[in-house]
Every structure is written in C-alpha cells, then in structure tokens.
Amino acid sequence: MTDDRNVTRAAALDTATLSDALDRLGIVGQCYQIAGRDPDFRMAGRAYTMLCGPASTPPGTVGDYIDDVPPGHVVVIDNGGREDATIWGDILTEIAHRRGLAGTVIDGISRDVSLCRALGYPVFSKGHWMRTGKDRVQVEVTNCPVNIGGARVAPGDILRGDPDGVIVIPQAHEEAVLAAAEEIHAAEESIRAACRTGMRLDEARAQFKYHSLQTRVQG
C-alpha cells in the first residue's frame, strides 16, 4: 500500500477521466496501444524508467536492474515498440511481484503472460509473444526520460493503468491534472445521479457543463 497521496488520488480515477484532464491541460499522456495482458489489470505508481536497444557484441543484459526498483514503483521500459523480441518474462514477473512493485509498462512486448495473470501482477504492453530478447535486446540506460506509446515518461512520473490502457501524469503537472480529473469525475457522477432521478440526459449534461469538461484551457 502506498503512502504517496497523489498516487492514491490517481488510483481512485479511471484512465478515461485522466485522459480528459490531460486534454484539458494540453498534455500528451495517453500511451497509444499499450494494454494490459489481462483485461482486469489495474495499477498506479511512480515510474522507474529504462531505455533499451539492440544487443551489442558481446550482448548486455535485459533484467539485472530489478532489485534496484523501489517497492510501489512501476517498471517502465522503452523498447522502441519492438515486437519481434520480448523484454519481460516470468522471472522478472515473479521477482517484481515478490518485491511489491506496482506493475510494468512496456513500449514493446512481453511473454509468460500466464504467470502475471496467476499472480495478479499487472503487465501492460503492446502485445505478447514467446521469442526471447536475450542476445537481441539490452538495457542501455536507467532512470532517464523514455517514450511509451507516443507519451514521454520521466522518472517519478505517475503511471495509471486500467482496462482502457495506460496514462502518464508528468510530475511537474500532477497537481493540476489530478484536480482537473477529480472535477470531471464529480461532474459525471452528478450527471448520472440526476438522470437516475428522471432528468433528461441533455438537461443534465447542460447543467453540469459536460460538453466543456475536457475543453482545452487557454493561457
């Protein structure tokens, strides 16, 4: 359980609401085509990032960093969207789960999905396939800015994942993003409550300014 207040706030919001808040603020934080390897996976935590590249000769490693990731953090791996070799498998899943990491997000693919599903350890990636990344991929740099599905992720940014995908909340803007998302969530809950009492949807949306909830803030 995290004692990070803003991670707790992010965990209470869904990615669709956070996406609308990001749009309102003009921030690109939606990680395109990154999805859970199980449709029920959810996670929230701060990013521990790494950049990967093609293996050198002799090849580097793909997983010796795992014991350095703080509990409650999300492993965020930029493998350039590569789909012909994996960068995450069952050994990393087991250790990450045992150490209390929040989850893993990969711009690329993973394998051994049966174990992450069995353990309930959230892995979000572009897909999964069994071909190893050993001698094909290596970690180049850790704790650096990376690209995940077209969104920039820096160390310490908040990652939120759910059945709709993954959102990154930049650390420099997290208070504004979370406040906007909480406002949007409250307005949508009010619309639902009004409709349950018999109000027309168009009237409820007008009353709670639904159509401007994610409108870009100028200035």
Disulfide bonds with the S-S distance in Angstrom:
none
